[in-house]
Amino acid sequence: MGTFAFKMPDIGEGVVEGEVVEWMVAVGDIVKEDDPILSVMTDKATVEIPSPVDGKVTRVVGEAGDTLPVGVVCIEFEVEGDGNAASSDDAPAPKAEPTPTPKAAPTPAPKAAPTPAPKAAPVAATPAVQRAAGTKALSSPAVRQRARQANIDLNMVAGSGPAGRISHADLDAHIAGGASGASRARPMGASARTERNGTEEIKVIGLRRKIAEGMVSSYTTIPHFSYFEEVDVTALEDLRQHLNATRPEGAPKLTYLPFIMQALAKALRERPECNAVYDDDSNIVTRHEAINLGIATQTDRGLFVPVVQHVEAMDIWQSAEEMVRVTSATRDGKATAEDLSGSTFTITSLGRLGGLGATPIINKPEVGILGVHNAKDRAVVRDGNIVIRRMMNLSSSWDHRVVDGHDGASLVQVVKSYLEHPATIFM
């Protein structure tokens, strides 16, 4: 038997290190070549690293949240044959320095025998985190695949990772009957109310740390100003329903977002100062002719912003199809670095959560962001009469260093005009 030492691979151009998101194996596990062993996050993407060999895991380096440089040994395997390295356990011990012969010293007076220290209580195993009722189980694609193959509902598995994330070990414990299922909601009043004083510490690592750093950088370096508007989308809803009823075979069902994307593509051509990025260091604003729209997308791994490239060259169906492709790939963990970079303006939608308004944080280094809230039937006044119309609220935030209030508000007003008269989107 030999030892195979696997070094952190080069996982992207210009990438010199990666943050450990999750170890999918533990010491003692038997793995096959190409089995996923490690999830690593870089500045560009999160990737799963496969095993290079068949073997038994004998050593892993680093915990979730640790940063490992490219080229350092991150895991060792016991393999058939000679392997490619000496085991870390077999490394020669450092030679002890010769101890000089001590000089004779006077015999000390006898001391009382020390009282033996009490034995430390055994450390309890880290308890599994019970998820709140109705929340989705967090896990890596490899864990989800194993659960599907074993016909196990991950919502019934308790996870011990950050925010209740389920690891391979949690799944193994559940299969072996050693873990309780995820908590289920109880009807109101079904159980006696008791005081609770427990706490839970969650290490901020991986994507959540990157999001935190990005939000702090954006909010502390960009003077935001926000602008709100409501839009009458009654005519747009009629057009959307008609197009969905007559859509070509294989075409995706249209939501409001593809129409908003198309309206933005036209509006940003009229307001090029809003389709730009700002380099703080060089004090240069770069305006883009290409309209590459980031679509903020919530996943079980955190918030990502996949990008629909060149919306200005697309029709409504192409916009919808590409948006579905990049957001689905992102939720499935299959988005490429190209899918997640290059945006010039971002749309964030709260979907069915809706809300009346928000103050979205700009996706730095962009200079603006548009927030979309859900459409509802409301009573409004038209020509002195109270009528029912389908209304949608829009929120926006702008980098006040380079976008004046008039320019940001004008962009939203142009979008509003297109959405309220949807035929003009296609003219």
N, C-alpha and C positions, 0 to 999 in steps of 0.2 A: 504494500500500500504506500502511496505517496501523498504529498501535499500540493494542492494547486492554489496559488495565491492570485486572486483576481483584483486588478487595480481599477479605480474609478476611470471609466472610459471617457474619451473626448465626445461629448454629447451635443456639440454644436459649434459652429464657427465663432471664434472669439470667446467661448465659454471656458473659464479657467477653474471653476468650482461649482459645486451643487449642494443644495440643502437637503438633508435626509427628511423626507416626508413620512415614509413608513417602511420598516423592514417587513417583508412578507414571509420571511423564514426566520427560524431561530436555531441556536446551536442544538445539534442532534437531529435536525430534519434531514430527510433524504430527498434530494431533488433530481430532476431530470434536466438535460440540456434544453434550454429555451423556456424553462419555467420562470415566471416572473419572481425576482428575489428582492428587488429594491425599487422604491418610487423616489425620484429625485426631482427637485424643482430648481430651475435656473432662472435667470432674468427673462428668458424667452419662452419657456414652456415647462410643463411637468411631464416627465417621461418615466416609463417603467423599464428597468434594466433586467434583461433575461440572464439566466444562469449560463455560463460558457461551457459547463461540463455536467456529466452525471456524477453525483457523489454525495457525501454526507457533510453537512455544515459543521465546522469545528470552531469557527471564530467569526464574529462580526465586529465591525469597527464603527462607532458612532451611534447615537440615539436620534430619535426624531427631533428635529430642530438644530442638529449639529451641521456644520458646513465642512465638506470634504473637498480638498483640491483634486483636480484631475491628475491621475498618475499615482495616487497613494493607494496602498492595499486597503480594500474595504471589506473583504470577506475571504475566508480560506475554506477549502474543501478537502476532505479525505477522499482520494480517488484511486482507482485501479492503476497500477504502474508506478512510474517514478514521480509523476507530477512535474511541477516547474519551480519548486522552492522548498526550503527546509521549513518544517513546522515551527511556528513561533514558540511552541513548547519545547522544541529540541534545540533552540538557540543556546550556545554555550554561555554558562553563567559567568559573570565578571569575576576575575581572580581577586581573592581577598588580599589586601595589603598585609604584610607580615606585622604581627603585633609585637611591639617591643616588650622585653622582659621587665615587668614592673619592679620598682625598688621595694625592699621590705618596709613595711609600715607597722607602727605599733598596733598591737592587738586591741581592737575597740571593745568597749564594754558591751556585754550581751544586751540585745534589744528584745523587747516583747515581740512575740510572734504577731505579724500583721493579721488583722481580721480579714478573712477572704471577702472579696467584693461579691455582691449578689449577682447571680447570673442574669444577663439581659433577657427580657421577655422576647420570644420570637416575633419577628416583624410579620404583621399580617399581610396577606396578599392584597394587591391593589384591587379594590372592589370594582365590579362592573358598573358602568354609569347607566342609570335608567333614563331613557329618553322621555321627554314630555309627550303626552298623548297627541297624536295627529302629526307628529314630525317624522320626516323621512329618515330611514336608516342610512348612516354614512359609512361608506366602505370603498375600497379600491375596485376597479374592474375585475381584477383576478379573484377577489373574494366573492363578488357578485356571480361570477361564472361558476365558481365552486358551489355556491349556494343553489344556483339553478340546476346544476348537475345532480345535486343531492336532494332536490325538491324541497328546499328549506326556505321559508319565508323569513327574510332578514329582519323584518319588522318584529319578529318574535325572538331575535337574538340580542342579548345585552352586550354592548361594546365597552371596552375599557380604555379606549384611546381618547384623544382630545375631542370634546363635545360628543362623547359616546360613539366615536368612530370604531367600526368593527374590524378587527384584524383576523388573520388566519387562526391565531391562537384562540380568539373568542369563538370562532366558528367550530374549531376542534372541541372546545370545552362544551359547547352547546350540543354537538353531536354525541359526545360522551355522556351527556346528561349532567354535566357539572356546572351549568350556568342557567340561571332563570331567564325566562322570556322577557322581552321588552314590555314595559308597563302598558296597560290599556286604560283608556279613559273610563271613569265611573260616572254613572248618572249623578246629577246634582243632588246632594242630600243623601246619597246611598251609604255613606260611611260617616262615622263620628269625626268631628274636626279635632285635630290635635296640634299642639304647638310643635314647630320644627325649627331646629337651631343649627342644622348641618350646613356645611359650606363645601364648595367644590372649586378647586384650583385648576384652571385650564391653561396650559402653556400655549402662548401665541406663536405659532410656527408656520412654516410653509406659506401657502397662498394668503392665509389670513394675516400673517406678518407683512407680506408684500403689500396687501391692500391697505393695512394700517399705515405703512410708511408712505405709500402713494397719496393717501388722503391727507396726511399731515403735511406732506410737501406741497400739495395743491392748495390746501386751505391756508397755510401759513405764508406762502409766497405769492399767492394770487389774490388781489382784492376783488372779491366777488360782488357783483350786483345782480339781483334777480328781477325778473319781469313775468307777470302772470296775465293770461288772457283766456277767455272762454270762446268756444267755437260752436256754431250751429252746424252739426253734421247730419241733419235730417236728409238733405239731398244726397249726401255722400253715402248714407246708409242704404238708401233706395238703389243707388248705383252698385254698391257692393253686393247687395242681395241679388240683383239682376245678373251681374257678372259671375257670381258663384253658381247661379242656376244654369248658366249657359257656358260655363268654362270648358276649355278644350280638354279632351281626354288626357289624363295624367297630370294636369295642371294642379298646383296646390290651391287649397281654399284660401281666399283672400281675407285677411284681417284688416284692421285699419292701418297697420304699420307700413305695408307696401305703398299705400296712397300717401302717407306722410313722407316716406322716403322720396317718392317722386315729386311731391310738392317742395320738399327741401332742395332737391336737385335743381329745380328751377329757381327757387328763391335765393339759393347761395350763388347762383350765377349773377343775380341782380345785386347781391350784397357780398362781393368777394372778400371784403375785410373780415367776414365771419367764418370763412372757410380757410382757416390759417392755423399755423402753429407758431409759438413764440419761444425763441431761444433766450433764456434769461441771461446766460453768460455773455453772449455776443450782442445782446440787445437788437436782434434781428427778427422781424416778423416775416415768415415765408407764406405767401398766399399760394394756394394750390388751384390749378385748373381742374384736376381730377377731384371728383367728389366721392371720397371713401368714407362710408358711414359706419361707425362703430355701433353695435347693438348690444347694450348692457344685458347680460344673460346670467340669471341665477342658476347655479348648479349645486349638487350636493358637496362640492369641494370649495364653494365660495363663488364670488362674483368674477366673471370673465367678460371681456369685451371683444367678441369676434367681429370681423370687419367684412362688409360687403363692398368690394372694390368696384370703382367706376360705375356708380349708379347713374351718372349722367348719360351713359351709353346703353342703358337698359330700358325695357318697357315694364309695365306693371307686373306681368307674369314672370319675367326674368328676375325682377327685384324680389318677388315673393319666393321663387324657387331657390335663389341663392341665399336669401335670409334663412330659410328653413334648413338649408344644407349646413351653413356655418354654425347656426345655433344648436342644431341637433348634434353635430360633430363635437361641439364644445361640451354639451351635457354628457355625451358618451365618453369623453376623455380622449377623443380621436382627432381633435383639431390640431393642425400643423402650426408652426411658428408663423408662417405666412398668413394663415387664417386669423391670427391674433395680433397682427401688427399693421401699421400703415394708415390708421384712421386719421381723417382730417376734421371730423365733427362727429359727435356722439348723440345717440338717442337712448334715453332710459325710460322704460315703461313699467309702471307698477301693475299693469294688467288688471286683473279682476279686483285687486286690492283698492285700486282707484284712488280715493282720497280727493280732497278739494284742491290741494296744492302741495308743493314741496320746494326745497331749495337745493337742487342737485349740485353736487360738487364737480367741478370741471375735470375732465379727463386730460390732465396735463401731458403734453405741452399745448394741447388745443386751446382755443380761446372762447369756446362756447359749448353749451350742452342744452338739449331740449328734453324736457320731461313730459310724458304723455300719461294722462289719467283716463279712467274708463268713461265710456259714454253712457249717459242716463237720460231717460225722459224726464223733463222738468216743465213746470209751468212758467212761461215767460210772456212778456208783453210785446205784441207786434201790432203796430198801427192802432194802439189804444185798446186792443183786445187781449185777454189772457188766453193763450193757446199752449198746447203741448208740443214741445220740440225736443229733438234729440240733441243733447248738449255734451260737449267734451271740454275739459280744462287742460290748458297747456301751461307748463312752468318752464322757465329758462334761467340759466345763469351765464354770466359773461365776465371775461377778464377785463376789468375796468382800466387796466394800464394801457390797453391797445384798442378796446372796443368802447366807443362812447355809448351812453344810454340811448341816444336817438337811434344809433345804428342797430343795436341789439333789439330794441323794441320794433323797429321797422322790419327786421327780418321776420319776427313773429307775426306781425301784421300781414306781411306778404303771404306767409304760410296759411294764415287764417283765411285770407281771400281765396286762395286756391282750394282749400278744403270746403269752404262754404259754396263755392261754384265749381264743383269737381270736373266739369267738362273742360275748364281752362287748363287743367293739369295736362291734358293730352293735346293741347293746341300749340 
